[in-house]
Amino acid sequence: MTSVLTDTPRPAAQSPSELRETRDRRRALALLTPGLLWMFFFMVLPMCMVVYVSFWTQTTFSVNSTLTTASWERFMSSPTYLGAIWTTLRIWAIVLLATLVVGYPVALFIGLFVRNKTLQTALLVACVIPFWTSFLIRVIAWRPMLGTEGAINTILMNLGIIHEPLTFLLFSEFSVLVGMTQIYCVFMVGPITFMLGRIDASVIEAARDLGASFGTIFRRIILPLSLPGVMVGGIFVSVMVLGEFATAASLSGRKVNLLGNIIVSQVGSLKWAFAAVAGVVLTLIITAVIALALRIVDLRKEM
């Protein structure tokens, strides 16, 4: 009996480093669990439900859980829905470029040329001031600006630049582009300003001492170091613009039909299956855009 107990192998005691690693893993799991549960119940599960509903049978006045691909076939064969996808992508690309063109110089000035932290904060707060008002107020405020009797037409006519009001300024795709660019430009300015503020001034001074022009400094130092901020800002703008519907409905007079507007109209008509199909398509587009941005710049490495 003694020999049996003596010959039984005992589990090796863990070293202090192994015990520390075990505790760290348990602590990490405990910290991640609430977030993972939140993501599962409020993102993964609802998205799975949307995909499931997109295969339900949709009739004129009702929907039932009998699975079918009829809604997908109708969506993919309809010029209206396919046109909404193309319009959404086109407006997204133009607004993304416009916010970059408008926002990058502002971020460059605030993050690179203004070295006083208090003044930087004040300028960034000034960019955020429009967000102190309601989203709908910011959208509708463009109507008296862009209308045929609005401020822009009045000023141009008083200056003699035009002799009759410009009708394309309001209730058109142009007005939607202007409204979205103004609303979402700040989401491009913030991340770029943050990245530009991290650039060591001595690096730029060294480049100047070596005779580099501002163009060379911008191309070889400033732009590469600010690229992660551009990608983050691009992701912010992309997610919000691709899911837009209120700006297009208010400023286009319902002449611009985005995927978001398709979803709202289908839900309002109780056509849940069609709305779910549009939602799945929109989610796939947003996922593809984010995946492409993350492939261009490794944010975990750059940040």
N, C-alpha and C positions, 0 to 999 in steps of 0.2 A: 504493500500500500504506500509505503514511504517512497519507494523507487518510482512508482507511477506519478505521484505528486511532484517528485523532483524532476522527472523527465518531461513534464508538461511544459511546452514553451510559453513564456509570458510575453504579452505585448510590449514592444519596446516603448519606453517612455519618450514622449515628445520633447524635443529640445526647446529652449526658451524662444528661439526664432520661429519654430514651427507653431508653438502656442500663440505667439504674437500674430502670425499670419492667419491662424484659425480665428482668433478674436477679430481681426480686421475684416475677414470675409463675412463673419456674422454681423458685424456692425454695418458693413456696406450693404448687406442684404436687408437689414432692418431699415436702413435709410432709403433704399430704393423701393421697398415694397409699397408704401403709400402712393408714390408716383406711378409705379407700374399698374397698381390696381385702378388708379384714376384714369390712366391712359386706356386701359382695357375696357372699363365700363362706360367711359364717356367719349371714346374715339373709335377703338377697334370694334366693339360690339355694335354701336350705331351704324358704322360703315358697313359691317356685315349685314345688318338689317336692311340698309338701303339697297345693297346689291340683291338681297333676297326679294325685296318688294319690286325691283325692276323687272323681275320675271313673272309677276302676277298677271292675271288676265284682266285687261282693262276694257270695259264697255263704255258706252256713252255716258251713263249716269251712275255707274258703280264699278267696283273692283273686287275681285275675289282671289283667294290664295292658290288657285289652280295655276301651276307653273307652265309658262309658255314663253317663247321668244318673240311673240308678235309685237310687243312694244319696242324691242330693240330693232326689229326689221323695219318697222314704221319710222322710227327715229333715223336710222341710217339711210333710208331711202327717200326721206323728205327733204326737198330743197330748202324749206324754211329752217329746219333744224341744222342742216349742214351749213347753210348760210350763216346761222347764228354762231357756229363754231368758228368759221372763218372771220367773221366780224369781231368776235371776242379776241382771237389771236392777233388780228391786225391792230386793234385799238390797244391791246396790251403792249405790243412791240413799239408802237409810236409813243405811248405814254412813258414807257420805260426809258426810251431814248431821250424824250423831252425832259423828264425829271433828272436824268443824268447830265444833260447839257445845261440845264438851269441850276441844278443843285451843286454840281462839282465846283464851279467857280466860287460859289458862296462858301462851301466847306473849305476850299483852298484858302480863302481869305481868313476865315475864322480860325481854322486849325493851324495855319502855317505863318501867317503874317501878323496875327494878333497873339502876342505872347503873354499878355496880362490875363490871368485866369478869371478875374472878376468880370472883365470886359467880354471874354469868351462866353462865360455863362450868361451874361446879359444879352448878347447877340443870339445865342441859342434859344433863350426864353422868348426873344422877339419873334423868332421863327415859329415858335409853338403857340403864340398868342391866338391865331385863328382857331385853334382847337379849344379855346375857352368858351366858344359858342357851339350851338347845336350843329350837327352834321347837315341837317336839312336847311338850316339858315345859311350855312356856307355855300350850299349848292344853289339855293334859290336866289342868293344875293347876286349871282351872275346874270339873272334875267334883266334887271334894270340896267346892267352894264352893256349887255350884248343885244338888246332889243332894237327894233328899227327906230325907236325914239329914245334909245338909251344913251348913256354917257359917251360911249365910244363913237357912235354915229353922229351925235351932236357935236362933239369936238372936231371930228374930221370935216364935217360940213361947215362949221364956223371958220375953220382954217382954209377952206377952199380946196381941200385935197379931193373930196368927192362932192358930187352935186345931187345925189340921191342916196337914201339909206342903203347900207349893205344888208341884204336879207339872209346871207349865209351864216351870219354871226350867231344867230340863235335858232333853236329847234333844228339842229343839224348835227352831223358827226363832229364838225369843228368845235361846236360849243361843248360837246361831251369831252373832247380831248383837252380843251382849255380848263374845264372844271376839274377833271381828274388830275391834270398836271399840277394845278395849284393846290389841290387838297393833299396829294400824296408826295409832293416834292420834299417836305420836311423829313420823311422817312428815308430819303436818300441822303439828305444833308447830315443827319445825325451820325450814322455809322462812319461816313467818310471823314467827318470832322474828328471823330475819336481816333481813327487810324493816323490821320495827318498830325494830330497832336502828340503822337508817340514818336515821331521822327526826331532823332537827336539833331539839334541845330548845328552841332560841331561837324556832322557829316556834310551838311550843305556848305558850311563855311570852308571845309577842306576842299570840296569840289570847286568852289569859287577861287580859292587860292591856287589851284592847279590850272586855272584858266577856263573852266567849263562855263558855257553860256547858260542862261536860265532854261532854254529849250532842252539842252543836253541834261541838265540837272533834273528837269521835270521828267524827261523820257527814261532816264536810267536810274533815278533814285526815288522821286516823289511818286510817280505813277505805279511802279511795281510795289512799293510799300503801302500804297493806299488801295491796291486792288482788293484785298479782303473786305475793306469797308464798302467798296463798290458792290461786291457780291452780296454782302449782307443787306445793304440797301436795296439791291435789285430783288432779293428774295422777298423782303417786306413789301415792296411796291407790287411785285408780281402776284403775290397771294391776294392782296386786297383788290387789285384791278381786275384780275381774272374772276373774282367772285362778285364784282360790282353789279348792281341793278338800279339803285336809287338815282345815281347821277344821270345815267342814260335815260331813265324814265322822266326825270324832271327837266333836263336841258335839251333833249332831242324831240320832245313832243311825241314820244313813242315811235319815232322813225328809225332809231337804232335799236336793234334787237340782239341783246347779248344772251349768253347761256343763263346768267342769273335771272334775266327777265323771263326766259322760258320757264325756269323752275317756279318763279313766283306765279306766273299766269296759270301753269298747270296745277299747282297746289290750290290756287283760288278756284279752279274749276273742278276740284276734287279728283283730278286725274293723277293719282299717286304713282302709278307705274311709270307714266311718261316723265313725271317729275324726278323719279328715282333714276331713270335712265340718264337724264340730263345731269343729275348730280354725280353719278358715277363717271360719266365722260369728263365733267369738269374736274373732279378729283384726280383722274388719271392725267389730265393736262397739267394741273398744278404740281403733281408728283414728278412728272417728267421734267418740268422747268426747274424745280428745286434740285433734282438729281443731276441735271446738266450743270447747274451753277456749282454744285459741290464737286463735280469732276474737274471743273476749270480751276478752282482754287480749293486747296485743302485747308478749311477753316480751323480745324483742330491744330494744325501745324503753324499756321500763320498768326492766329490770335494768341 
